[in-house]
């Protein structure tokens, strides 16, 4: 009878510890799911019995987040100076030259009558040389000055701040979850694993205290 009682006690103990571990896993898993949801939701502040206000972390800090992103992008990632340095490159000059020449040729073909044979080709040839020369001069002399003037007044941080403030957080949530779905699942699973371990330890400690 004593052996049977011991076996029954061991079975009860194992069940208790296992239940404690599984309960901890469930709580840890659900807690992490809720924590992830609370990053975005609720979108609008909800007053809870007049005691406190509940709102998602990102919606609540939207203005601060917008300012921080704008300043970080301008100072660390993409300054106005870097933008105009990129614009001042031979590839852009070549594209502008080709675009102007193409546009001029279309106008000549449209508006210059082809009464005298070769008149269009002559005009086009002359204008091609003028355009190439003038575009080159513009990029060497005028464009850098223009860029400098615009650079000093281009509010990149402010523009990004306004864009972030205009974001629809429902759409942002959908995008983030779609991109980081695997990582978010790992966080949920990790919460379950940690909860299981904590519950297991609690069960063992409770057994030691009771015995």
Helices and strands as residue ranges (DSSP letters): H 2-40, E 46-48, E 52-54, H 57-60, H 62-72, I 73-77, H 80-87, H 90-111, H 119-137, I 138-142, H 143-151, H 156-165, H 169-179, H 181-210
